[in-house]
């Protein structure tokens, strides 16, 4: 029996976010501490095994309400079905004839939900990897993020950019340039893998309660961008500029300047979006303890530089007081 096991990791956006959806530039890392895992094996029928996120049996009404708050009305099932559909359609468009072999698919994830660590795209990425291996289909690495984004944008209606799908496809530390002219000519951006050893010691903090839903955040920003809001346009351009500067800081290991740019990234974001006060509190607390802080995604988690272990321990203690967890991200 053919059995395929794949995974995709959470991600943290270091700088440039959220300019990726607006022809900007970003740098991000994959976080090995959290992952979505998929197992596919031969089966007489095509079957999707429901995970704990998709359960329909509860001990009480309150438990059902809490489950819906955490996982939504559909859990991860709609992501799985949409990913399989899009994969099949890609193969059809590309003239790839799939053998008449059915499969059973099961998945699980420990990526915290709704805290901006790209849990949804990780599930889709892991599904694509599993189906590619199961059916022995090769998809160019630079094209795969586009297909993953299509699942969310066109099938489910989630507003998002390419960054999460690029870093989860390439893994490690990646610089991304989404220049409009280049993308229109090539169908994808310029993606450059950087040496993870260039990274300074990082910390990642996230809320243990729920935070922003990324599609809502991006929907608001998209509407303003489409209207030609000059505040948004100028902020996006500046985010792209400081990302380029951030790359140079990494290459010459200018950690102090990189920290300043990450702080500026957050300030630019705060200037064009209404942010959840709970998430702003995280940034303010980190800065009060002497470390930089930037959103790791759409909200609910932050990332920054923290070289000293004593300072890192202080971060953990103080963030626990406001219901947040802190860890050292392992870069996949």
PASEBA-1860 file (N, C-alpha, C; in nm, 3 decimals):
! residues 332
1> XXXXXXXX> 0.085/-0.120/0.000/0.000/0.000/0.000/0.088/0.125/0.000 ~ 0.056/0.219/-0.088/0.131/0.343/-0.097/0.085/0.440/0.012 ~ 0.180/0.487/0.091/0.149/0.581/0.200/0.241/0.702/0.187 ~ 0.182/0.821/0.190/0.257/0.946/0.179/0.229/1.031/0.302 ~ 0.335/1.084/0.363/0.322/1.173/0.478/0.393/1.304/0.448 ~ 0.325/1.416/0.465/0.385/1.547/0.440/0.348/1.643/0.552 ~ 0.420/1.754/0.556/0.387/1.858/0.653/0.424/1.994/0.597 ~ 0.366/2.097/0.655/0.402/2.235/0.624/0.403/2.311/0.755
9> XXXXXXXX> 0.498/2.403/0.767/0.519/2.471/0.895/0.447/2.605/0.904 ~ 0.428/2.650/1.027/0.380/2.786/1.050/0.485/2.883/0.997 ~ 0.447/3.010/0.986/0.544/3.110/0.941/0.533/3.236/1.026 ~ 0.642/3.310/1.028/0.645/3.442/1.092/0.699/3.541/0.990 ~ 0.625/3.646/0.966/0.669/3.753/0.876/0.759/3.848/0.954 ~ 0.882/3.864/0.909/0.976/3.950/0.981/0.960/4.096/0.943 ~ 0.946/4.123/0.813/0.941/4.262/0.769/0.874/4.269/0.632 ~ 0.805/4.380/0.608/0.738/4.402/0.480/0.590/4.371/0.480
17> XXXXXXXX> 0.545/4.287/0.569/0.405/4.250/0.578/0.321/4.374/0.617 ~ 0.208/4.403/0.550/0.135/4.321/0.454/0.149/4.367/0.309 ~ 0.267/4.408/0.267/0.282/4.461/0.131/0.281/4.353/0.024 ~ 0.286/4.225/0.064/0.295/4.118/-0.036/0.175/4.113/-0.129 ~ 0.059/4.153/-0.080/-0.060/4.151/-0.163/-0.073/4.273/-0.252 ~ 0.025/4.362/-0.245/0.015/4.489/-0.315/0.145/4.522/-0.389 ~ 0.207/4.417/-0.444/0.328/4.428/-0.526/0.446/4.485/-0.446 ~ 0.451/4.450/-0.317/0.559/4.496/-0.231/0.671/4.394/-0.216
25> XXXXXXXX> 0.735/4.395/-0.100/0.846/4.304/-0.071/0.833/4.260/0.075 ~ 0.872/4.136/0.103/0.867/4.085/0.240/0.982/3.988/0.265 ~ 1.011/3.969/0.394/1.102/3.865/0.439/1.030/3.785/0.547 ~ 1.034/3.653/0.537/0.964/3.569/0.634/1.043/3.442/0.662 ~ 1.005/3.375/0.770/1.068/3.249/0.808/0.961/3.145/0.836 ~ 0.995/3.018/0.818/0.907/2.911/0.863/0.943/2.873/1.006 ~ 0.841/2.845/1.086/0.857/2.817/1.228/0.828/2.669/1.252 ~ 0.935/2.595/1.280/0.924/2.449/1.291/0.851/2.403/1.417
33> XXXXXXXX> 0.830/2.493/1.512/0.761/2.457/1.635/0.619/2.410/1.609 ~ 0.557/2.459/1.500/0.418/2.427/1.470/0.406/2.381/1.325 ~ 0.318/2.283/1.301/0.303/2.234/1.164/0.165/2.175/1.141 ~ 0.129/2.166/1.014/0.013/2.090/0.968/0.067/1.965/0.900 ~ 0.009/1.850/0.930/0.057/1.723/0.875/-0.057/1.652/0.802 ~ -0.022/1.591/0.690/-0.121/1.520/0.608/-0.068/1.381/0.576 ~ -0.156/1.283/0.584/-0.124/1.146/0.544/-0.223/1.104/0.436 ~ -0.171/1.052/0.325/-0.254/1.003/0.215/-0.213/0.858/0.187
41> XXXXXXXX> -0.312/0.770/0.173/-0.281/0.631/0.142/-0.389/0.573/0.052 ~ -0.352/0.471/-0.024/-0.446/0.409/-0.118/-0.569/0.357/-0.045 ~ -0.685/0.376/-0.112/-0.810/0.336/-0.050/-0.913/0.311/-0.161 ~ -1.009/0.222/-0.139/-1.106/0.193/-0.245/-1.188/0.315/-0.287 ~ -1.226/0.400/-0.190/-1.299/0.522/-0.219/-1.211/0.643/-0.187 ~ -1.255/0.760/-0.235/-1.187/0.883/-0.196/-1.251/0.931/-0.066 ~ -1.172/0.929/0.040/-1.225/0.956/0.173/-1.139/1.059/0.245 ~ -1.205/1.153/0.311/-1.137/1.250/0.396/-1.174/1.219/0.540
49> XXXXXXXX> -1.075/1.189/0.622/-1.099/1.157/0.763/-1.107/1.287/0.841 ~ -1.215/1.307/0.914/-1.233/1.430/0.990/-1.134/1.436/1.106 ~ -1.080/1.554/1.130/-0.989/1.574/1.243/-1.067/1.629/1.361 ~ -0.995/1.659/1.468/-1.059/1.716/1.586/-1.120/1.853/1.555 ~ -1.067/1.923/1.454/-1.123/2.053/1.417/-1.259/2.040/1.351 ~ -1.293/1.920/1.306/-1.416/1.900/1.231/-1.520/1.821/1.309 ~ -1.502/1.807/1.438/-1.589/1.718/1.515/-1.732/1.773/1.523 ~ -1.826/1.681/1.539/-1.967/1.717/1.547/-2.033/1.661/1.674
57> XXXXXXXX> -1.955/1.612/1.767/-2.007/1.559/1.893/-1.951/1.641/2.008 ~ -2.040/1.696/2.092/-1.998/1.785/2.200/-2.067/1.745/2.331 ~ -2.002/1.779/2.441/-2.057/1.747/2.572/-2.165/1.846/2.616 ~ -2.164/1.966/2.556/-2.260/2.068/2.597/-2.273/2.175/2.490 ~ -2.374/2.261/2.504/-2.393/2.373/2.414/-2.276/2.470/2.421 ~ -2.227/2.493/2.543/-2.114/2.584/2.560/-1.990/2.533/2.486 ~ -1.971/2.402/2.489/-1.855/2.345/2.421/-1.866/2.363/2.270 ~ -1.987/2.348/2.216/-2.007/2.371/2.072/-1.977/2.516/2.037
65> XXXXXXXX> -2.025/2.610/2.119/-2.001/2.752/2.093/-1.852/2.782/2.091 ~ -1.778/2.729/2.187/-1.634/2.753/2.193/-1.563/2.692/2.072 ~ -1.611/2.575/2.029/-1.550/2.511/1.913/-1.570/2.594/1.787 ~ -1.690/2.650/1.770/-1.718/2.734/1.653/-1.633/2.861/1.657 ~ -1.615/2.918/1.776/-1.531/3.037/1.788/-1.387/3.006/1.746 ~ -1.340/2.889/1.779/-1.202/2.851/1.751/-1.182/2.806/1.607 ~ -1.271/2.720/1.559/-1.249/2.655/1.429/-1.344/2.703/1.320 ~ -1.438/2.793/1.354/-1.535/2.836/1.255/-1.639/2.729/1.232
73> XXXXXXXX> -1.725/2.753/1.133/-1.833/2.659/1.107/-1.788/2.536/1.030 ~ -1.669/2.543/0.968/-1.628/2.435/0.879/-1.499/2.367/0.920 ~ -1.431/2.418/1.024/-1.304/2.358/1.062/-1.206/2.360/0.947 ~ -1.131/2.252/0.929/-1.035/2.246/0.819/-1.088/2.172/0.697 ~ -1.209/2.120/0.707/-1.261/2.035/0.599/-1.273/2.111/0.467 ~ -1.321/2.234/0.471/-1.336/2.309/0.347/-1.201/2.337/0.281 ~ -1.096/2.355/0.363/-0.962/2.375/0.307/-0.915/2.250/0.234 ~ -0.940/2.135/0.293/-0.899/2.008/0.234/-0.971/1.984/0.101
81> XXXXXXXX> -1.103/1.998/0.103/-1.181/1.973/-0.018/-1.146/2.070/-0.130 ~ -1.129/2.198/-0.092/-1.094/2.299/-0.192/-0.957/2.273/-0.251 ~ -0.862/2.229/-0.167/-0.726/2.201/-0.215/-0.726/2.083/-0.312 ~ -0.799/1.977/-0.279/-0.807/1.861/-0.367/-0.870/1.900/-0.501 ~ -0.977/1.979/-0.497/-1.044/2.024/-0.619/-0.948/2.103/-0.707 ~ -0.877/2.199/-0.648/-0.787/2.284/-0.725/-0.670/2.203/-0.783 ~ -0.621/2.106/-0.707/-0.514/2.020/-0.756/-0.559/1.944/-0.880 ~ -0.679/1.886/-0.873/-0.732/1.810/-0.986/-0.750/1.901/-1.108
89> XXXXXXXX> -0.798/2.022/-1.086/-0.820/2.116/-1.197/-0.687/2.161/-1.257 ~ -0.586/2.180/-1.174/-0.453/2.216/-1.227/-0.401/2.105/-1.317 ~ -0.413/1.981/-1.273/-0.365/1.869/-1.353/-0.440/1.861/-1.486 ~ -0.571/1.885/-1.483/-0.651/1.882/-1.605/-0.606/1.991/-1.702 ~ -0.587/2.114/-1.649/-0.542/2.225/-1.734/-0.404/2.200/-1.791 ~ -0.320/2.133/-1.716/-0.181/2.111/-1.756/-0.162/1.986/-1.840 ~ -0.272/1.916/-1.869/-0.262/1.795/-1.950/-0.200/1.678/-1.875 ~ -0.208/1.681/-1.742/-0.154/1.573/-1.661/-0.266/1.471/-1.633
97> XXXXXXXX> -0.248/1.351/-1.680/-0.349/1.247/-1.663/-0.323/1.172/-1.533 ~ -0.415/1.185/-1.439/-0.399/1.118/-1.310/-0.453/0.975/-1.319 ~ -0.384/0.880/-1.260/-0.433/0.742/-1.261/-0.560/0.730/-1.178 ~ -0.645/0.633/-1.209/-0.772/0.616/-1.136/-0.752/0.551/-1.000 ~ -0.671/0.613/-0.918/-0.639/0.558/-0.786/-0.698/0.648/-0.678 ~ -0.791/0.596/-0.601/-0.849/0.673/-0.491/-0.759/0.671/-0.369 ~ -0.793/0.754/-0.272/-0.710/0.763/-0.153/-0.794/0.803/-0.032 ~ -0.738/0.775/0.082/-0.792/0.827/0.208/-0.694/0.931/0.260
105> XXXXXXXX> -0.746/1.041/0.306/-0.662/1.151/0.353/-0.701/1.187/0.495 ~ -0.601/1.198/0.578/-0.623/1.248/0.715/-0.523/1.359/0.744 ~ -0.562/1.451/0.830/-0.474/1.563/0.861/-0.486/1.601/1.008 ~ -0.385/1.667/1.055/-0.389/1.725/1.190/-0.297/1.846/1.190 ~ -0.322/1.939/1.281/-0.240/2.059/1.291/-0.232/2.104/1.436 ~ -0.115/2.154/1.473/-0.100/2.214/1.607/-0.066/2.362/1.596 ~ -0.088/2.421/1.477/-0.064/2.563/1.460/-0.176/2.640/1.530 ~ -0.143/2.728/1.623/-0.247/2.805/1.692/-0.337/2.878/1.594
113> XXXXXXXX> -0.468/2.873/1.617/-0.564/2.931/1.525/-0.581/3.080/1.546 ~ -0.601/3.151/1.436/-0.638/3.292/1.435/-0.541/3.382/1.512 ~ -0.413/3.349/1.506/-0.313/3.438/1.566/-0.207/3.477/1.463 ~ -0.240/3.463/1.335/-0.153/3.515/1.231/-0.029/3.433/1.202 ~ -0.035/3.301/1.219/0.080/3.215/1.192/0.059/3.127/1.068 ~ -0.039/3.164/0.986/-0.063/3.100/0.856/-0.103/2.953/0.869 ~ -0.195/2.924/0.960/-0.239/2.787/0.979/-0.318/2.732/0.863 ~ -0.403/2.815/0.801/-0.485/2.767/0.689/-0.400/2.732/0.568
121> XXXXXXXX> -0.308/2.821/0.531/-0.225/2.793/0.414/-0.131/2.677/0.439 ~ -0.095/2.652/0.565/-0.010/2.536/0.596/-0.084/2.406/0.566 ~ -0.212/2.401/0.601/-0.291/2.281/0.572/-0.297/2.258/0.421 ~ -0.325/2.363/0.346/-0.336/2.350/0.200/-0.202/2.310/0.139 ~ -0.094/2.370/0.187/0.040/2.335/0.136/0.072/2.189/0.160 ~ 0.039/2.140/0.280/0.066/1.999/0.311/-0.019/1.906/0.223 ~ -0.143/1.946/0.194/-0.228/1.865/0.105/-0.169/1.859/-0.035 ~ -0.127/1.975/-0.087/-0.067/1.976/-0.221/0.057/1.887/-0.226
129> XXXXXXXX> 0.142/1.897/-0.126/0.263/1.813/-0.124/0.227/1.665/-0.123 ~ 0.125/1.631/-0.044/0.086/1.490/-0.036/0.031/1.440/-0.169 ~ -0.054/1.519/-0.233/-0.111/1.476/-0.361/-0.004/1.471/-0.470 ~ 0.089/1.565/-0.468/0.198/1.563/-0.566/0.279/1.435/-0.554 ~ 0.308/1.395/-0.430/0.384/1.272/-0.410/0.301/1.148/-0.443 ~ 0.176/1.150/-0.402/0.091/1.032/-0.422/0.072/1.003/-0.571 ~ 0.049/1.109/-0.649/0.025/1.093/-0.792/0.150/1.116/-0.877 ~ 0.263/1.144/-0.810/0.391/1.166/-0.878/0.380/1.280/-0.980
137> XXXXXXXX> 0.326/1.392/-0.932/0.309/1.511/-1.015/0.409/1.617/-0.968 ~ 0.480/1.678/-1.062/0.575/1.783/-1.030/0.514/1.919/-1.065 ~ 0.513/2.010/-0.966/0.468/2.147/-0.988/0.587/2.237/-0.959 ~ 0.622/2.327/-1.052/0.737/2.416/-1.027/0.722/2.490/-0.894 ~ 0.832/2.498/-0.821/0.828/2.555/-0.687/0.777/2.699/-0.686 ~ 0.813/2.776/-0.790/0.772/2.915/-0.792/0.624/2.931/-0.827 ~ 0.562/2.826/-0.887/0.421/2.830/-0.924/0.331/2.779/-0.811 ~ 0.382/2.688/-0.731/0.302/2.627/-0.625/0.234/2.729/-0.534
145> XXXXXXXX> 0.302/2.837/-0.489/0.233/2.935/-0.404/0.110/2.996/-0.470 ~ 0.114/3.017/-0.601/-0.003/3.071/-0.671/-0.122/2.977/-0.659 ~ -0.097/2.847/-0.675/-0.204/2.748/-0.669/-0.263/2.740/-0.529 ~ -0.177/2.750/-0.429/-0.225/2.747/-0.290/-0.310/2.869/-0.261 ~ -0.266/2.985/-0.311/-0.343/3.108/-0.289/-0.478/3.101/-0.359 ~ -0.483/3.039/-0.477/-0.609/3.025/-0.549/-0.712/2.948/-0.466 ~ -0.666/2.849/-0.392/-0.758/2.772/-0.308/-0.829/2.865/-0.211 ~ -0.752/2.954/-0.150/-0.811/3.043/-0.049/-0.889/3.158/-0.112
153> XXXXXXXX> -0.832/3.220/-0.216/-0.897/3.336/-0.277/-1.023/3.298/-0.354 ~ -1.010/3.199/-0.443/-1.118/3.171/-0.538/-1.218/3.069/-0.489 ~ -1.172/2.973/-0.408/-1.263/2.870/-0.360/-1.333/2.909/-0.231 ~ -1.259/2.978/-0.143/-1.312/3.004/-0.009/-1.342/3.152/0.013 ~ -1.278/3.239/-0.065/-1.305/3.383/-0.051/-1.223/3.451/0.055 ~ -1.108/3.393/0.092/-1.018/3.454/0.189/-0.927/3.552/0.117 ~ -0.925/3.677/0.162/-0.836/3.777/0.103/-0.696/3.761/0.164 ~ -0.596/3.745/0.081/-0.460/3.727/0.130/-0.362/3.752/0.017
161> XXXXXXXX> -0.233/3.759/0.053/-0.127/3.775/-0.045/-0.047/3.646/-0.058 ~ 0.060/3.653/-0.134/0.138/3.534/-0.166/0.241/3.497/-0.059 ~ 0.275/3.589/0.029/0.388/3.567/0.119/0.383/3.433/0.193 ~ 0.271/3.403/0.257/0.262/3.283/0.340/0.286/3.157/0.256 ~ 0.229/3.157/0.136/0.239/3.039/0.051/0.380/3.023/-0.005 ~ 0.449/3.137/-0.028/0.586/3.130/-0.076/0.678/3.073/0.032 ~ 0.672/3.129/0.152/0.764/3.085/0.257/0.734/2.941/0.297 ~ 0.607/2.899/0.294/0.575/2.761/0.330/0.613/2.663/0.219
169> XXXXXXXX> 0.622/2.710/0.095/0.667/2.625/-0.015/0.819/2.613/-0.017 ~ 0.889/2.726/0.008/1.035/2.727/0.000/1.099/2.688/0.134 ~ 1.040/2.731/0.244/1.087/2.707/0.381/1.219/2.780/0.410 ~ 1.249/2.790/0.539/1.372/2.856/0.581/1.352/3.005/0.597 ~ 1.441/3.082/0.538/1.440/3.229/0.539/1.435/3.275/0.395 ~ 1.332/3.350/0.357/1.313/3.387/0.217/1.282/3.535/0.202 ~ 1.352/3.596/0.106/1.324/3.734/0.064/1.236/3.727/-0.059 ~ 1.128/3.804/-0.058/1.030/3.798/-0.167/1.008/3.936/-0.226
177> XXXXXXXX> 1.015/3.945/-0.356/0.990/4.070/-0.429/0.873/4.046/-0.524 ~ 0.762/4.115/-0.498/0.640/4.097/-0.577/0.620/4.212/-0.675 ~ 0.727/4.256/-0.736/0.723/4.364/-0.833/0.617/4.337/-0.941 ~ 0.531/4.436/-0.963/0.416/4.417/-1.053/0.460/4.378/-1.195 ~ 0.556/4.452/-1.250/0.599/4.426/-1.388/0.656/4.285/-1.401 ~ 0.740/4.245/-1.305/0.800/4.112/-1.309/0.692/4.004/-1.296 ~ 0.598/4.024/-1.204/0.494/3.923/-1.183/0.403/3.908/-1.305 ~ 0.370/4.019/-1.368/0.285/4.012/-1.486/0.357/3.943/-1.602
185> XXXXXXXX> 0.489/3.958/-1.605/0.567/3.896/-1.712/0.593/3.748/-1.687 ~ 0.611/3.709/-1.562/0.654/3.573/-1.529/0.547/3.489/-1.456 ~ 0.445/3.554/-1.404/0.342/3.480/-1.331/0.375/3.451/-1.187 ~ 0.487/3.503/-1.140/0.529/3.484/-1.001/0.631/3.591/-0.967 ~ 0.662/3.605/-0.839/0.760/3.704/-0.796/0.902/3.651/-0.798 ~ 0.994/3.735/-0.751/1.133/3.692/-0.733/1.148/3.643/-0.590 ~ 1.188/3.518/-0.574/1.200/3.456/-0.443/1.343/3.412/-0.421 ~ 1.403/3.462/-0.315/1.545/3.435/-0.287/1.560/3.373/-0.149
193> XXXXXXXX> 1.608/3.250/-0.144/1.636/3.186/-0.015/1.765/3.241/0.043 ~ 1.761/3.281/0.168/1.877/3.336/0.237/1.925/3.236/0.342 ~ 2.049/3.247/0.377/2.110/3.159/0.479/2.046/3.189/0.615 ~ 1.986/3.087/0.677/1.921/3.107/0.806/2.021/3.147/0.915 ~ 2.148/3.120/0.892/2.250/3.160/0.989/2.270/3.311/0.995 ~ 2.211/3.383/0.900/2.215/3.529/0.905/2.120/3.585/1.011 ~ 2.026/3.503/1.054/1.925/3.551/1.148/1.982/3.573/1.287 ~ 1.942/3.681/1.352/1.976/3.698/1.493/1.883/3.611/1.578
201> XXXXXXXX> 1.909/3.596/1.707/1.816/3.521/1.793/1.679/3.589/1.797 ~ 1.576/3.514/1.764/1.441/3.568/1.758/1.356/3.519/1.873 ~ 1.249/3.591/1.899/1.144/3.541/1.989/1.011/3.552/1.914 ~ 0.917/3.467/1.950/0.783/3.471/1.895/0.685/3.466/2.012 ~ 0.592/3.560/2.015/0.490/3.563/2.120/0.353/3.561/2.055 ~ 0.260/3.488/2.114/0.126/3.483/2.058/0.023/3.471/2.169 ~ -0.096/3.516/2.138/-0.205/3.514/2.235/-0.259/3.373/2.250 ~ -0.300/3.339/2.370/-0.361/3.209/2.393/-0.512/3.214/2.371
209> XXXXXXXX> -0.567/3.338/2.353/-0.706/3.352/2.313/-0.711/3.390/2.166 ~ -0.828/3.413/2.112/-0.841/3.437/1.968/-0.810/3.581/1.933 ~ -0.768/3.603/1.809/-0.734/3.737/1.765/-0.798/3.765/1.630 ~ -0.724/3.830/1.542/-0.778/3.873/1.413/-0.797/3.755/1.318 ~ -0.898/3.767/1.231/-0.914/3.676/1.118/-0.853/3.745/0.998 ~ -0.751/3.685/0.937/-0.671/3.755/0.837/-0.752/3.803/0.718 ~ -0.853/3.727/0.675/-0.932/3.768/0.561/-1.004/3.899/0.584 ~ -1.049/3.923/0.708/-1.117/4.048/0.741/-1.019/4.164/0.733
217> XXXXXXXX> -0.900/4.146/0.789/-0.798/4.250/0.787/-0.763/4.288/0.644 ~ -0.734/4.188/0.559/-0.693/4.214/0.423/-0.806/4.270/0.338 ~ -0.931/4.234/0.370/-1.045/4.286/0.295/-1.055/4.437/0.310 ~ -1.037/4.486/0.431/-1.042/4.630/0.456/-0.931/4.702/0.383 ~ -0.811/4.649/0.390/-0.696/4.712/0.326/-0.711/4.707/0.174 ~ -0.761/4.597/0.121/-0.779/4.583/-0.024/-0.875/4.689/-0.077 ~ -0.983/4.712/-0.005/-1.081/4.811/-0.049/-1.019/4.950/-0.057 ~ -0.938/4.985/0.040/-0.874/5.117/0.040/-0.769/5.126/-0.070
225> XXXXXXXX> -0.695/5.018/-0.092/-0.597/5.015/-0.201/-0.667/5.033/-0.336 ~ -0.776/4.963/-0.355/-0.850/4.972/-0.481/-0.907/5.111/-0.503 ~ -0.939/5.183/-0.394/-0.990/5.319/-0.406/-0.879/5.421/-0.434 ~ -0.754/5.378/-0.426/-0.643/5.469/-0.448/-0.611/5.553/-0.326 ~ -0.637/5.500/-0.206/-0.607/5.570/-0.082/-0.456/5.596/-0.074 ~ -0.416/5.724/-0.077/-0.274/5.757/-0.083/-0.200/5.719/0.044 ~ -0.267/5.721/0.159/-0.201/5.678/0.283/-0.159/5.532/0.273 ~ -0.248/5.449/0.217/-0.218/5.308/0.201/-0.108/5.288/0.096
233> XXXXXXXX> -0.119/5.355/-0.015/-0.022/5.340/-0.124/0.118/5.378/-0.078 ~ 0.130/5.491/-0.007/0.261/5.536/0.039/0.317/5.442/0.146 ~ 0.231/5.391/0.233/0.277/5.298/0.336/0.329/5.170/0.274 ~ 0.259/5.119/0.172/0.302/4.997/0.105/0.438/5.018/0.038 ~ 0.455/5.131/-0.026/0.584/5.161/-0.090/0.696/5.166/0.014 ~ 0.667/5.228/0.127/0.768/5.239/0.232/0.801/5.101/0.290 ~ 0.699/5.017/0.306/0.722/4.881/0.355/0.815/4.805/0.261 ~ 0.795/4.821/0.131/0.883/4.756/0.034/1.026/4.807/0.047
241> XXXXXXXX> 1.039/4.938/0.068/1.172/4.998/0.080/1.245/4.946/0.204 ~ 1.174/4.941/0.318/1.243/4.898/0.440/1.272/4.748/0.438 ~ 1.195/4.672/0.357/1.226/4.530/0.341/1.359/4.513/0.268 ~ 1.380/4.594/0.164/1.508/4.590/0.093/1.622/4.627/0.187 ~ 1.598/4.727/0.272/1.699/4.765/0.371/1.720/4.653/0.472 ~ 1.612/4.585/0.508/1.622/4.475/0.603/1.705/4.360/0.551 ~ 1.691/4.333/0.422/1.773/4.229/0.360/1.922/4.265/0.370 ~ 1.955/4.391/0.341/2.094/4.434/0.350/2.145/4.426/0.494
249> XXXXXXXX> 2.059/4.457/0.589/2.099/4.445/0.731/2.131/4.301/0.766 ~ 2.051/4.207/0.716/2.077/4.065/0.742/2.211/4.024/0.682 ~ 2.235/4.066/0.560/2.357/4.024/0.490/2.483/4.076/0.558 ~ 2.475/4.196/0.616/2.593/4.250/0.685/2.584/4.234/0.837 ~ 2.477/4.165/0.881/2.454/4.135/1.023/2.449/4.261/1.109 ~ 2.378/4.360/1.057/2.353/4.485/1.130/2.222/4.468/1.206 ~ 2.231/4.404/1.321/2.111/4.365/1.396/2.037/4.486/1.452 ~ 2.111/4.586/1.498/2.048/4.704/1.556/1.960/4.776/1.454
257> XXXXXXXX> 2.011/4.790/1.332/1.934/4.858/1.227/1.813/4.773/1.186 ~ 1.830/4.641/1.181/1.719/4.553/1.147/1.608/4.566/1.250 ~ 1.644/4.574/1.378/1.545/4.590/1.484/1.466/4.720/1.467 ~ 1.535/4.827/1.430/1.468/4.955/1.408/1.369/4.946/1.291 ~ 1.409/4.875/1.187/1.321/4.859/1.071/1.197/4.776/1.105 ~ 1.213/4.674/1.187/1.099/4.593/1.227/1.001/4.676/1.310 ~ 1.054/4.760/1.398/0.968/4.850/1.475/0.894/4.946/1.381 ~ 0.965/4.997/1.283/0.903/5.091/1.190/0.793/5.022/1.108
265> XXXXXXXX> 0.815/4.896/1.076/0.714/4.818/1.004/0.582/4.819/1.080 ~ 0.589/4.793/1.209/0.466/4.793/1.289/0.403/4.931/1.292 ~ 0.484/5.034/1.308/0.430/5.170/1.314/0.360/5.208/1.184 ~ 0.414/5.165/1.072/0.349/5.191/0.943/0.215/5.118/0.936 ~ 0.214/4.996/0.981/0.089/4.918/0.981/-0.015/4.986/1.068 ~ 0.027/5.030/1.185/-0.067/5.095/1.277/-0.121/5.225/1.218 ~ -0.048/5.283/1.125/-0.091/5.408/1.064/-0.198/5.391/0.957 ~ -0.217/5.270/0.907/-0.315/5.250/0.799/-0.425/5.151/0.836
273> XXXXXXXX> -0.413/5.085/0.951/-0.514/4.987/0.992/-0.555/5.010/1.137 ~ -0.680/4.981/1.166/-0.725/4.982/1.305/-0.689/4.848/1.367 ~ -0.603/4.850/1.467/-0.549/4.727/1.524/-0.619/4.692/1.655 ~ -0.629/4.564/1.681/-0.687/4.514/1.805/-0.601/4.562/1.922 ~ -0.659/4.631/2.020/-0.580/4.681/2.134/-0.504/4.572/2.207 ~ -0.556/4.449/2.208/-0.486/4.340/2.276/-0.353/4.309/2.207 ~ -0.353/4.321/2.074/-0.231/4.294/2.000/-0.131/4.410/2.010 ~ -0.184/4.531/2.012/-0.099/4.649/2.032/-0.033/4.641/2.169
281> XXXXXXXX> -0.107/4.591/2.266/-0.052/4.576/2.401/0.072/4.486/2.400 ~ 0.070/4.382/2.318/0.185/4.292/2.308/0.308/4.367/2.258 ~ 0.289/4.448/2.154/0.400/4.524/2.098/0.455/4.623/2.200 ~ 0.365/4.693/2.266/0.408/4.793/2.366/0.484/4.727/2.481 ~ 0.437/4.611/2.523/0.505/4.541/2.633/0.645/4.498/2.590 ~ 0.657/4.443/2.470/0.789/4.400/2.421/0.885/4.518/2.414 ~ 0.837/4.629/2.362/0.923/4.747/2.352/0.962/4.801/2.489 ~ 0.870/4.792/2.584/0.901/4.840/2.718/1.009/4.756/2.784
289> XXXXXXXX> 1.025/4.632/2.736/1.127/4.542/2.790/1.257/4.547/2.709 ~ 1.262/4.640/2.613/1.386/4.665/2.541/1.411/4.584/2.417 ~ 1.304/4.522/2.360/1.321/4.445/2.237/1.226/4.499/2.130 ~ 1.263/4.480/2.005/1.177/4.523/1.894/1.059/4.428/1.881 ~ 0.957/4.475/1.812/0.838/4.391/1.794/0.766/4.430/1.666 ~ 0.726/4.330/1.590/0.647/4.351/1.469/0.543/4.239/1.464 ~ 0.430/4.267/1.401/0.332/4.161/1.381/0.396/4.047/1.302 ~ 0.372/3.925/1.346/0.420/3.808/1.272/0.325/3.770/1.160
297> XXXXXXXX> 0.206/3.830/1.160/0.106/3.800/1.058/-0.002/3.905/1.062 ~ -0.126/3.862/1.063/-0.238/3.955/1.060/-0.279/4.005/1.198 ~ -0.226/3.943/1.303/-0.260/3.986/1.438/-0.269/3.868/1.532 ~ -0.233/3.890/1.657/-0.238/3.783/1.755/-0.104/3.725/1.788 ~ -0.003/3.754/1.706/0.133/3.709/1.734/0.230/3.818/1.691 ~ 0.342/3.826/1.761/0.446/3.922/1.727/0.580/3.849/1.722 ~ 0.674/3.909/1.650/0.807/3.852/1.638/0.908/3.965/1.655 ~ 1.022/3.932/1.711/1.126/4.033/1.729/1.260/3.969/1.757
305> XXXXXXXX> 1.357/4.053/1.785/1.494/4.009/1.811/1.521/4.017/1.961 ~ 1.576/3.909/2.015/1.609/3.906/2.158/1.730/3.815/2.176 ~ 1.845/3.877/2.190/1.970/3.801/2.195/2.001/3.746/2.334 ~ 1.965/3.821/2.437/2.002/3.784/2.573/1.902/3.687/2.635 ~ 1.952/3.577/2.692/1.865/3.478/2.753/1.791/3.533/2.874 ~ 1.859/3.617/2.952/1.794/3.677/3.070/1.676/3.763/3.027 ~ 1.693/3.836/2.919/1.586/3.920/2.866/1.472/3.834/2.811 ~ 1.509/3.722/2.748/1.408/3.630/2.696/1.324/3.571/2.810
313> XXXXXXXX> 1.387/3.536/2.920/1.314/3.483/3.035/1.220/3.588/3.092 ~ 1.264/3.713/3.093/1.178/3.821/3.139/1.058/3.839/3.047 ~ 1.082/3.826/2.917/0.972/3.831/2.820/0.866/3.726/2.853 ~ 0.911/3.604/2.876/0.816/3.496/2.904/0.734/3.525/3.029 ~ 0.799/3.574/3.131/0.730/3.603/3.257/0.626/3.714/3.239 ~ 0.665/3.821/3.173/0.575/3.936/3.160/0.461/3.908/3.063 ~ 0.488/3.834/2.956/0.382/3.805/2.860/0.281/3.707/2.917 ~ 0.324/3.620/3.006/0.230/3.529/3.070/0.122/3.606/3.145
321> XXXXXXXX> 0.157/3.720/3.200/0.063/3.802/3.278/-0.049/3.857/3.192 ~ -0.029/3.869/3.060/-0.135/3.921/2.973/-0.192/3.811/2.883 ~ -0.172/3.686/2.924/-0.232/3.574/2.853/-0.164/3.537/2.723 ~ -0.032/3.555/2.716/0.042/3.525/2.594/0.155/3.426/2.623 ~ 0.192/3.351/2.521/0.301/3.256/2.530/0.419/3.306/2.447 ~ 0.539/3.277/2.493/0.662/3.320/2.425/0.752/3.200/2.403 ~ 0.813/3.193/2.284/0.905/3.082/2.256/1.015/3.129/2.162 ~ 1.117/3.046/2.151/1.222/3.066/2.052/1.180/2.991/1.925
329> XXXX> 1.155/3.060/1.815/1.115/2.989/1.694/1.231/2.907/1.636 ~ 1.202/2.782/1.606/1.297/2.696/1.536/1.274/2.715/1.387 ~ 1.374/2.759/1.315/1.356/2.790/1.174/1.371/2.663/1.091 ~ 1.265/2.628/1.020/1.265/2.504/0.943/1.352/2.520/0.819
END
